[in-house]
Amino acid sequence: MSVAKATQWFSSSPIISLIVIFFFLTLVASLISPVFFSVENFQNIIRNMAVVGIIAMGMTTVLIAGEVDLSVGSTMAFAAMLGATLVDGGASAPVIAVTLMAGVLVGLVNGVGVAVFRVPSLIMTLGMLAIARAFGNLVSGGQSTYPNNLTGYVFLGRGSWFGIPVAILVFAGVVLISYYVLRISKLGPSLYAVGANPKAAILSGISATKVKLFAFIFSGFCAALAGIIHSARLGQINPSMGQGFELTAIAVAVLGGASLFGGKGTVEGTLTAALIFGVLYNMFNLIGISGHIQLVFVAMIIVIMAYLHGLRERAA
């Protein structure tokens, strides 16, 4: 199949294409390792997918608005470390609340920088990547915190409800919120309009500033929420956690149909792409591929999908 035909096939029915890819990878993984179909392994896949998927939902919203958020990994760490300062209090609710508010704060700063002061999102969030990571280390003194005494906190990462991991239920909630925002609410069309053609959107009465502020705040919230689930599962709030998550989140969103040029993306696509990455990472771990090689693979996915989207735009 030629590149042109492959691009046409993928762009004509992206969800179906992604589902086919998912089942193909599942088949390959089951052939590579008999452990793949074990209950324990599927639980690992689902929990890992939840963390990446939550971040990717926020990233999808930002990409649709025509921007990018490179700070999600550092936001995840900073927010979690700020919440960790309250761990000794022994109550889960304040830790969770502070963590989420810290994520929202970082998103707000990013949004103000991009939407109000017109700093390119690539530069703004790249700077925030370093700043948030540095503040996370300052707040924690570079030391990890262990929230094992916080029953409610740990429950979000390790617990189950009627046999379903709580992390998946939280992810499902984020998916539903994202679906409502993009498909049902009045904000959805504005996000797509601003991402596709900002000048035309402004002329039609849409506030690009408010739209982009929301996108970055939601991205920061999702990053902080993912940080809670990730650290709760590990039983450790680490200032170095989240490194490389920004690349994975972008790769998932772009593979799911979001465009790096703005104005495109769906919740369904990102959800299916998150499942694909969950299987891929699990397969890599089962066969012993190092994390460094996995990052190379993620970067290649971004480049390839950007190229395919470029071909589709030129063909349109």
One Martini backbone bead per residue (centre of mass of N, CA, C, O) as a GRO file, in nm:
protein
  316
    1MET     BB    1   0.095   0.037   0.024
    2SER     BB    2   0.077   0.350  -0.017
    3VAL     BB    3   0.102   0.648   0.136
    4ALA     BB    4  -0.152   0.774   0.014
    5LYS     BB    5  -0.346   0.536   0.079
    6ALA     BB    6  -0.293   0.523   0.382
    7THR     BB    7  -0.389   0.811   0.440
    8GLN     BB    8  -0.675   0.778   0.327
    9TRP     BB    9  -0.761   0.546   0.513
   10PHE     BB   10  -0.709   0.686   0.788
   11SER     BB   11  -0.883   0.957   0.733
   12SER     BB   12  -1.166   0.827   0.660
   13SER     BB   13  -1.134   0.604   0.929
   14PRO     BB   14  -0.981   0.640   1.218
   15ILE     BB   15  -1.125   0.458   1.425
   16ILE     BB   16  -1.117   0.194   1.268
   17SER     BB   17  -0.812   0.193   1.234
   18LEU     BB   18  -0.745   0.184   1.539
   19ILE     BB   19  -0.894  -0.078   1.606
   20VAL     BB   20  -0.729  -0.257   1.419
   21ILE     BB   21  -0.457  -0.198   1.553
   22PHE     BB   22  -0.530  -0.298   1.835
   23PHE     BB   23  -0.594  -0.599   1.759
   24PHE     BB   24  -0.323  -0.659   1.631
   25LEU     BB   25  -0.146  -0.603   1.884
   26THR     BB   26  -0.284  -0.809   2.066
   27LEU     BB   27  -0.204  -1.054   1.897
   28VAL     BB   28   0.102  -1.014   1.905
   29ALA     BB   29   0.135  -1.012   2.216
   30SER     BB   30   0.018  -1.304   2.260
   31LEU     BB   31   0.253  -1.439   2.094
   32ILE     BB   32   0.499  -1.333   2.256
   33SER     BB   33   0.315  -1.354   2.533
   34PRO     BB   34   0.136  -1.548   2.768
   35VAL     BB   35   0.098  -1.312   2.988
   36PHE     BB   36  -0.090  -1.102   2.855
   37PHE     BB   37  -0.381  -1.262   2.938
   38SER     BB   38  -0.362  -1.178   3.218
   39VAL     BB   39  -0.511  -1.019   3.474
   40GLU     BB   40  -0.269  -0.861   3.585
   41ASN     BB   41  -0.181  -0.738   3.312
   42PHE     BB   42  -0.447  -0.586   3.248
   43GLN     BB   43  -0.435  -0.406   3.497
   44ASN     BB   44  -0.174  -0.262   3.416
   45ILE     BB   45  -0.270  -0.145   3.150
   46ILE     BB   46  -0.512   0.017   3.260
   47ARG     BB   47  -0.361   0.194   3.466
   48ASN     BB   48  -0.157   0.318   3.269
   49MET     BB   49  -0.367   0.432   3.070
   50ALA     BB   50  -0.503   0.631   3.262
   51VAL     BB   51  -0.272   0.831   3.298
   52VAL     BB   52  -0.222   0.895   2.999
   53GLY     BB   53  -0.519   0.956   2.918
   54ILE     BB   54  -0.570   1.203   3.093
   55ILE     BB   55  -0.350   1.380   2.970
   56ALA     BB   56  -0.448   1.349   2.670
   57MET     BB   57  -0.715   1.502   2.704
   58GLY     BB   58  -0.586   1.773   2.763
   59MET     BB   59  -0.409   1.782   2.506
   60THR     BB   60  -0.637   1.774   2.299
   61THR     BB   61  -0.762   2.046   2.376
   62VAL     BB   62  -0.511   2.216   2.308
   63LEU     BB   63  -0.476   2.127   2.011
   64ILE     BB   64  -0.752   2.222   1.910
   65ALA     BB   65  -0.669   2.530   1.995
   66GLY     BB   66  -0.360   2.550   1.865
   67GLU     BB   67  -0.181   2.412   2.084
   68VAL     BB   68   0.078   2.339   2.341
   69ASP     BB   69   0.182   2.106   2.620
   70LEU     BB   70   0.506   2.059   2.777
   71SER     BB   71   0.428   2.066   3.111
   72VAL     BB   72   0.276   1.809   3.225
   73GLY     BB   73   0.499   1.652   3.376
   74SER     BB   74   0.576   1.886   3.572
   75THR     BB   75   0.295   1.938   3.682
   76MET     BB   76   0.258   1.664   3.808
   77ALA     BB   77   0.495   1.696   4.013
   78PHE     BB   78   0.435   1.969   4.148
   79ALA     BB   79   0.149   1.911   4.250
   80ALA     BB   80   0.222   1.660   4.419
   81MET     BB   81   0.435   1.804   4.604
   82LEU     BB   82   0.244   2.011   4.723
   83GLY     BB   83   0.051   1.803   4.847
   84ALA     BB   84   0.277   1.652   5.019
   85THR     BB   85   0.293   1.871   5.253
   86LEU     BB   86   0.009   1.724   5.382
   87VAL     BB   87   0.055   1.423   5.463
   88ASP     BB   88   0.104   1.445   5.782
   89GLY     BB   89  -0.206   1.502   5.846
   90GLY     BB   90  -0.380   1.231   5.735
   91ALA     BB   91  -0.542   1.365   5.489
   92SER     BB   92  -0.668   1.338   5.169
   93ALA     BB   93  -0.832   1.588   5.074
   94PRO     BB   94  -0.614   1.817   5.092
   95VAL     BB   95  -0.411   1.686   4.898
   96ILE     BB   96  -0.594   1.670   4.651
   97ALA     BB   97  -0.678   1.970   4.636
   98VAL     BB   98  -0.393   2.096   4.609
   99THR     BB   99  -0.307   1.943   4.359
  100LEU     BB  100  -0.531   2.047   4.168
  101MET     BB  101  -0.478   2.352   4.210
  102ALA     BB  102  -0.189   2.347   4.103
  103GLY     BB  103  -0.262   2.261   3.816
  104VAL     BB  104  -0.446   2.501   3.755
  105LEU     BB  105  -0.232   2.719   3.796
  106VAL     BB  106  -0.041   2.635   3.571
  107GLY     BB  107  -0.253   2.658   3.347
  108LEU     BB  108  -0.310   2.958   3.389
  109VAL     BB  109  -0.027   3.063   3.329
  110ASN     BB  110  -0.014   2.952   3.047
  111GLY     BB  111  -0.269   3.095   2.939
  112VAL     BB  112  -0.179   3.386   2.987
  113GLY     BB  113   0.081   3.377   2.821
  114VAL     BB  114  -0.066   3.301   2.551
  115ALA     BB  115  -0.346   3.473   2.541
  116VAL     BB  116  -0.238   3.758   2.655
  117PHE     BB  117   0.096   3.773   2.584
  118ARG     BB  118   0.169   3.598   2.318
  119VAL     BB  119   0.308   3.339   2.386
  120PRO     BB  120   0.430   3.078   2.265
  121SER     BB  121   0.351   2.765   2.365
  122LEU     BB  122   0.625   2.633   2.328
  123ILE     BB  123   0.775   2.838   2.514
  124MET     BB  124   0.599   2.854   2.765
  125THR     BB  125   0.594   2.537   2.833
  126LEU     BB  126   0.898   2.498   2.836
  127GLY     BB  127   0.946   2.685   3.074
  128MET     BB  128   0.747   2.538   3.269
  129LEU     BB  129   0.892   2.271   3.277
  130ALA     BB  130   1.130   2.389   3.445
  131ILE     BB  131   0.985   2.544   3.673
  132ALA     BB  132   0.806   2.319   3.795
  133ARG     BB  133   1.038   2.125   3.855
  134ALA     BB  134   1.194   2.314   4.044
  135PHE     BB  135   0.962   2.359   4.252
  136GLY     BB  136   0.927   2.065   4.326
  137ASN     BB  137   1.216   2.042   4.452
  138LEU     BB  138   1.192   2.272   4.657
  139VAL     BB  139   0.946   2.170   4.818
  140SER     BB  140   1.092   1.869   4.871
  141GLY     BB  141   1.412   1.863   4.861
  142GLY     BB  142   1.429   1.605   4.659
  143GLN     BB  143   1.207   1.435   4.810
  144SER     BB  144   1.020   1.180   4.891
  145THR     BB  145   0.678   1.075   4.935
  146TYR     BB  146   0.458   0.876   5.157
  147PRO     BB  147   0.097   0.798   5.125
  148ASN     BB  148   0.010   0.528   5.295
  149ASN     BB  149  -0.175   0.686   5.520
  150LEU     BB  150  -0.369   0.750   5.267
  151THR     BB  151  -0.642   0.590   5.186
  152GLY     BB  152  -0.786   0.765   4.968
  153TYR     BB  153  -0.544   0.812   4.787
  154VAL     BB  154  -0.460   0.515   4.730
  155PHE     BB  155  -0.735   0.422   4.613
  156LEU     BB  156  -0.704   0.567   4.331
  157GLY     BB  157  -0.461   0.358   4.242
  158ARG     BB  158  -0.552   0.055   4.388
  159GLY     BB  159  -0.841   0.044   4.378
  160SER     BB  160  -1.177  -0.101   4.389
  161TRP     BB  161  -1.506  -0.115   4.211
  162PHE     BB  162  -1.659  -0.386   4.140
  163GLY     BB  163  -1.367  -0.476   4.000
  164ILE     BB  164  -1.292  -0.178   3.932
  165PRO     BB  165  -1.063   0.034   3.878
  166VAL     BB  166  -1.051   0.354   3.986
  167ALA     BB  167  -0.874   0.473   3.764
  168ILE     BB  168  -1.084   0.409   3.539
  169LEU     BB  169  -1.316   0.577   3.652
  170VAL     BB  170  -1.168   0.845   3.634
  171PHE     BB  171  -1.113   0.833   3.334
  172ALA     BB  172  -1.411   0.816   3.250
  173GLY     BB  173  -1.481   1.095   3.363
  174VAL     BB  174  -1.290   1.255   3.175
  175VAL     BB  175  -1.415   1.159   2.912
  176LEU     BB  176  -1.700   1.276   2.964
  177ILE     BB  177  -1.614   1.567   2.995
  178SER     BB  178  -1.479   1.594   2.718
  179TYR     BB  179  -1.728   1.522   2.554
  180TYR     BB  180  -1.905   1.751   2.650
  181VAL     BB  181  -1.725   1.986   2.564
  182LEU     BB  182  -1.685   1.900   2.250
  183ARG     BB  183  -2.002   1.794   2.176
  184ILE     BB  184  -2.220   1.973   2.362
  185SER     BB  185  -2.106   2.226   2.424
  186LYS     BB  186  -2.036   2.559   2.335
  187LEU     BB  187  -1.719   2.532   2.353
  188GLY     BB  188  -1.638   2.331   2.135
  189PRO     BB  189  -1.664   2.500   1.866
  190SER     BB  190  -1.461   2.715   1.968
  191LEU     BB  191  -1.211   2.539   1.978
  192TYR     BB  192  -1.209   2.464   1.677
  193ALA     BB  193  -1.214   2.752   1.560
  194VAL     BB  194  -0.953   2.859   1.690
  195GLY     BB  195  -0.766   2.634   1.573
  196ALA     BB  196  -0.832   2.674   1.264
  197ASN     BB  197  -0.933   3.010   1.288
  198PRO     BB  198  -0.877   3.275   1.476
  199LYS     BB  199  -0.974   3.522   1.313
  200ALA     BB  200  -1.258   3.415   1.244
  201ALA     BB  201  -1.347   3.366   1.536
  202ILE     BB  202  -1.327   3.660   1.633
  203LEU     BB  203  -1.524   3.779   1.413
  204SER     BB  204  -1.764   3.582   1.538
  205GLY     BB  205  -1.726   3.633   1.875
  206ILE     BB  206  -1.486   3.479   1.981
  207SER     BB  207  -1.295   3.403   2.271
  208ALA     BB  208  -0.972   3.311   2.258
  209THR     BB  209  -0.881   3.356   2.547
  210LYS     BB  210  -1.089   3.176   2.697
  211VAL     BB  211  -1.038   2.916   2.541
  212LYS     BB  212  -0.729   2.887   2.614
  213LEU     BB  213  -0.758   2.895   2.915
  214PHE     BB  214  -0.923   2.639   2.941
  215ALA     BB  215  -0.728   2.438   2.806
  216PHE     BB  216  -0.492   2.477   3.015
  217ILE     BB  217  -0.647   2.419   3.273
  218PHE     BB  218  -0.735   2.133   3.196
  219SER     BB  219  -0.450   2.024   3.158
  220GLY     BB  220  -0.354   2.076   3.450
  221PHE     BB  221  -0.568   1.904   3.588
  222CYS     BB  222  -0.498   1.634   3.449
  223ALA     BB  223  -0.206   1.617   3.547
  224ALA     BB  224  -0.270   1.613   3.852
  225LEU     BB  225  -0.455   1.365   3.850
  226ALA     BB  226  -0.241   1.173   3.737
  227GLY     BB  227  -0.045   1.211   3.976
  228ILE     BB  228  -0.221   1.080   4.188
  229ILE     BB  229  -0.251   0.799   4.060
  230HIS     BB  230   0.048   0.733   4.022
  231SER     BB  231   0.143   0.772   4.323
  232ALA     BB  232  -0.066   0.581   4.453
  233ARG     BB  233   0.030   0.325   4.315
  234LEU     BB  234   0.340   0.351   4.413
  235GLY     BB  235   0.367   0.504   4.702
  236GLN     BB  236   0.496   0.772   4.551
  237ILE     BB  237   0.619   1.109   4.575
  238ASN     BB  238   0.797   1.231   4.296
  239PRO     BB  239   0.990   1.490   4.153
  240SER     BB  240   1.058   1.299   3.879
  241MET     BB  241   0.793   1.267   3.779
  242GLY     BB  242   0.677   1.271   3.430
  243GLN     BB  243   0.896   1.202   3.248
  244GLY     BB  244   0.785   1.205   2.907
  245PHE     BB  245   0.467   1.251   2.909
  246GLU     BB  246   0.437   1.469   2.692
  247LEU     BB  247   0.504   1.288   2.449
  248THR     BB  248   0.286   1.074   2.493
  249ALA     BB  249   0.040   1.263   2.486
  250ILE     BB  250   0.087   1.365   2.200
  251ALA     BB  251   0.091   1.092   2.058
  252VAL     BB  252  -0.195   1.006   2.135
  253ALA     BB  253  -0.349   1.249   2.017
  254VAL     BB  254  -0.239   1.226   1.725
  255LEU     BB  255  -0.319   0.934   1.672
  256GLY     BB  256  -0.632   1.014   1.739
  257GLY     BB  257  -0.643   1.304   1.538
  258ALA     BB  258  -0.483   1.526   1.627
  259SER     BB  259  -0.359   1.844   1.550
  260LEU     BB  260  -0.071   2.047   1.538
  261PHE     BB  261  -0.260   2.282   1.381
  262GLY     BB  262  -0.543   2.250   1.463
  263GLY     BB  263  -0.905   2.174   1.481
  264LYS     BB  264  -0.838   1.868   1.577
  265GLY     BB  265  -1.029   1.613   1.740
  266THR     BB  266  -1.102   1.329   1.967
  267VAL     BB  267  -1.205   1.130   2.217
  268GLU     BB  268  -1.214   0.856   2.073
  269GLY     BB  269  -0.928   0.865   1.956
  270THR     BB  270  -0.770   0.897   2.223
  271LEU     BB  271  -0.876   0.642   2.360
  272THR     BB  272  -0.772   0.438   2.149
  273ALA     BB  273  -0.473   0.527   2.160
  274ALA     BB  274  -0.432   0.456   2.459
  275LEU     BB  275  -0.473   0.154   2.419
  276ILE     BB  276  -0.239   0.114   2.226
  277PHE     BB  277  -0.015   0.213   2.421
  278GLY     BB  278  -0.070   0.010   2.642
  279VAL     BB  279   0.011  -0.238   2.472
  280LEU     BB  280   0.289  -0.149   2.379
  281TYR     BB  281   0.429  -0.106   2.654
  282ASN     BB  282   0.374  -0.390   2.754
  283MET     BB  283   0.527  -0.536   2.528
  284PHE     BB  284   0.800  -0.406   2.580
  285ASN     BB  285   0.829  -0.511   2.874
  286LEU     BB  286   0.805  -0.819   2.814
  287ILE     BB  287   1.070  -0.800   2.604
  288GLY     BB  288   1.285  -0.572   2.722
  289ILE     BB  289   1.245  -0.278   2.647
  290SER     BB  290   1.365   0.015   2.688
  291GLY     BB  291   1.280   0.337   2.774
  292HIS     BB  292   1.453   0.479   2.556
  293ILE     BB  293   1.329   0.333   2.311
  294GLN     BB  294   1.038   0.419   2.367
  295LEU     BB  295   1.086   0.724   2.319
  296VAL     BB  296   1.167   0.695   2.026
  297PHE     BB  297   0.900   0.580   1.933
  298VAL     BB  298   0.721   0.820   2.015
  299ALA     BB  299   0.864   1.029   1.835
  300MET     BB  300   0.800   0.881   1.568
  301ILE     BB  301   0.495   0.905   1.585
  302ILE     BB  302   0.482   1.212   1.570
  303VAL     BB  303   0.623   1.248   1.296
  304ILE     BB  304   0.440   1.066   1.124
  305MET     BB  305   0.166   1.203   1.191
  306ALA     BB  306   0.246   1.482   1.092
  307TYR     BB  307   0.295   1.393   0.802
  308LEU     BB  308   0.009   1.278   0.744
  309HIS     BB  309  -0.141   1.541   0.805
  310GLY     BB  310   0.001   1.703   0.584
  311LEU     BB  311  -0.104   1.534   0.348
  312ARG     BB  312  -0.404   1.580   0.404
  313GLU     BB  313  -0.402   1.890   0.377
  314ARG     BB  314  -0.296   1.897   0.079
  315ALA     BB  315  -0.537   1.715  -0.035
  316ALA     BB  316  -0.789   1.909   0.055
   0.00000   0.00000   0.00000
